[in-house]
Amino acid sequence: MKKIIIISIIIGIVIIGSVILVNSNQGVEEEVTETVEETVEETVEERWERERVTSGPFSIDKSQYNLGDKIFISVSDISENQKGQMIFFRQVDSTMWKEYLTINYDGQQKNQFNLYFEPQLSEIKNICSTNEIVGPWMVKFVGTEFADINFELLNQTNSWDKRTFEPVC
């Protein structure tokens, strides 16, 4: 009889202990999940601020891009008297840069806008292989006193991008 009582008490203690353990773990899981979600939300906003490269009212979204990435350009609050060109240059060798793209802007027409482009191989532009687009790039702001923006195109692709970037000429 004593054995049955002792066994019953032990079983009761194990059951109560299990219930307490399960409930306390659920609370911890919920707290961890909430913390992770808050961190992810903050990280997205903070990442934009941290990675963005800015010169006056002009900015690009980051300083390094992979092959196939789009370069996002944001222009905000340019004054009505600001008019000029954003010229994107790619480095050809240690002393020479070549124009890749020119974007005109006029604060009287638009004082803010966003756009993007993707550096690509082009037979027409005589950019035949990835070796000709990877490396340092520079954005010059003709018609303003704003400093250049520098960024780099890396010789790698994103894991989701299955393109091979084979030579075109």
C-alpha positions as CSV (number, residue, x, y, z in Angstrom):
1,M,0.0,0.0,0.0
2,K,2.9,2.4,0.9
3,K,4.4,1.6,-2.5
4,I,1.2,2.6,-4.3
5,I,1.0,5.9,-2.4
6,I,4.7,6.7,-3.1
7,I,4.4,5.8,-6.8
8,S,1.2,7.9,-7.0
9,I,3.0,10.9,-5.4
10,I,6.0,10.5,-7.8
11,I,3.7,10.3,-10.8
12,G,1.8,13.4,-9.6
13,I,5.1,15.3,-9.1
14,V,6.3,14.3,-12.6
15,I,3.0,15.4,-14.2
16,I,3.0,18.7,-12.4
17,G,6.6,19.3,-13.2
18,S,6.0,18.5,-16.9
19,V,3.1,20.9,-17.1
20,I,5.1,23.7,-15.5
21,L,8.1,23.0,-17.8
22,V,5.9,23.1,-20.9
23,N,4.2,26.3,-19.9
24,S,7.4,28.1,-19.1
25,N,9.0,27.0,-22.4
26,Q,6.0,28.4,-24.4
27,G,6.4,31.8,-22.7
28,V,10.1,31.8,-23.6
29,E,9.4,30.8,-27.2
30,E,6.8,33.6,-27.5
31,E,9.3,36.1,-26.1
32,V,12.1,34.9,-28.4
33,T,9.8,35.0,-31.4
34,E,8.7,38.5,-30.6
35,T,12.3,39.7,-30.1
36,V,13.4,38.1,-33.4
37,E,10.5,39.7,-35.2
38,E,11.3,43.1,-33.7
39,T,15.0,42.7,-34.6
40,V,14.1,41.8,-38.2
41,E,11.9,44.8,-38.6
42,E,14.5,47.1,-37.2
43,T,17.2,45.5,-39.3
44,V,15.5,46.2,-42.6
45,E,15.1,49.9,-41.8
46,E,18.5,50.2,-40.2
47,R,20.1,48.3,-43.0
48,W,18.8,50.8,-45.6
49,E,20.2,53.7,-43.5
50,R,23.5,51.9,-42.9
51,E,24.2,50.7,-46.4
52,R,22.9,53.7,-48.3
53,V,25.6,55.9,-49.9
54,T,24.6,59.6,-50.2
55,S,25.9,62.8,-51.7
56,G,23.6,65.8,-51.1
57,P,20.1,64.8,-52.3
58,F,21.4,61.8,-54.3
59,S,21.8,58.3,-52.9
60,I,22.2,54.7,-54.0
61,D,21.0,51.9,-51.9
62,K,24.4,50.3,-51.0
63,S,28.1,50.3,-51.7
64,Q,28.6,46.8,-53.2
65,Y,26.5,45.0,-55.7
66,N,26.6,41.5,-57.2
67,L,26.3,40.8,-61.0
68,G,22.6,41.0,-61.9
69,D,21.7,43.4,-59.1
70,K,19.9,46.6,-59.8
71,I,21.4,49.9,-58.6
72,F,18.6,51.9,-57.0
73,I,19.0,55.7,-57.2
74,S,17.0,58.0,-55.0
75,V,16.9,61.8,-55.5
76,S,15.1,63.9,-53.0
77,D,14.5,67.5,-52.4
78,I,16.7,69.0,-55.1
79,S,16.2,72.7,-55.4
80,E,14.5,74.3,-58.4
81,N,17.8,75.8,-59.5
82,Q,19.7,72.5,-59.6
83,K,20.0,71.1,-63.0
84,G,22.7,68.7,-64.4
85,Q,23.6,65.1,-65.0
86,M,24.4,62.0,-63.0
87,I,27.1,60.2,-65.0
88,F,27.9,56.6,-64.1
89,F,31.4,55.5,-64.9
90,R,33.0,52.1,-64.8
91,Q,36.7,51.7,-64.3
92,V,38.5,50.3,-67.4
93,D,42.0,50.1,-65.8
94,S,43.9,51.8,-63.0
95,T,43.9,55.2,-64.8
96,M,40.9,55.2,-67.1
97,W,37.1,55.4,-66.6
98,K,34.4,54.9,-69.2
99,E,30.9,56.4,-69.2
100,Y,28.2,53.8,-68.8
101,L,25.0,55.8,-68.3
102,T,24.0,59.4,-68.1
103,I,20.8,60.6,-66.3
104,N,19.7,64.2,-66.6
105,Y,18.0,65.9,-63.8
106,D,16.3,69.3,-63.4
107,G,14.9,70.5,-60.1
108,Q,12.5,72.8,-61.9
109,Q,10.9,69.8,-63.6
110,K,11.0,67.3,-60.7
111,N,12.5,67.8,-57.2
112,Q,12.5,64.1,-56.3
113,F,12.4,60.8,-58.1
114,N,13.6,57.2,-57.9
115,L,15.0,55.0,-60.6
116,Y,17.2,52.0,-61.1
117,F,19.4,50.4,-63.7
118,E,21.3,47.1,-64.0
119,P,24.9,47.0,-65.3
120,Q,24.7,44.6,-68.2
121,L,26.8,43.1,-70.9
122,S,26.1,44.8,-74.2
123,E,27.4,44.1,-77.7
124,I,26.2,47.6,-78.7
125,K,28.2,49.3,-75.9
126,N,31.1,46.9,-76.6
127,I,30.9,45.5,-73.1
128,C,31.5,41.8,-73.9
129,S,32.4,40.1,-70.6
130,T,31.8,40.5,-66.9
131,N,35.5,41.5,-66.5
132,E,34.5,44.8,-68.1
133,I,31.7,45.7,-65.6
134,V,33.0,44.2,-62.3
135,G,35.1,46.4,-60.1
136,P,34.9,50.1,-59.0
137,W,32.2,52.4,-60.3
138,M,31.8,56.1,-59.8
139,V,28.8,58.6,-60.1
140,K,29.7,62.2,-61.0
141,F,27.2,65.0,-60.5
142,V,27.9,67.4,-63.3
143,G,26.4,70.9,-62.7
144,T,26.7,70.6,-58.9
145,E,29.3,70.8,-56.1
146,F,28.2,67.4,-54.7
147,A,30.9,64.8,-54.1
148,D,31.1,61.7,-56.3
149,I,29.5,58.4,-55.1
150,N,31.7,55.3,-55.4
151,F,30.5,51.7,-55.4
152,E,31.7,48.3,-56.5
153,L,30.3,45.6,-58.7
154,L,31.5,42.3,-57.4
155,N,32.3,39.3,-59.6
156,Q,29.6,37.1,-57.9
157,T,25.9,36.5,-58.3
158,N,23.1,36.1,-55.8
159,S,22.2,32.5,-54.8
160,W,18.8,32.9,-56.4
161,D,20.1,34.3,-59.7
162,K,20.7,31.4,-62.2
163,R,22.0,33.5,-65.0
164,T,25.5,32.6,-66.3
165,F,26.7,36.0,-67.7
166,E,28.4,34.4,-70.6
167,P,30.4,36.8,-73.0
168,V,28.2,38.4,-75.6
169,C,30.8,39.4,-78.2
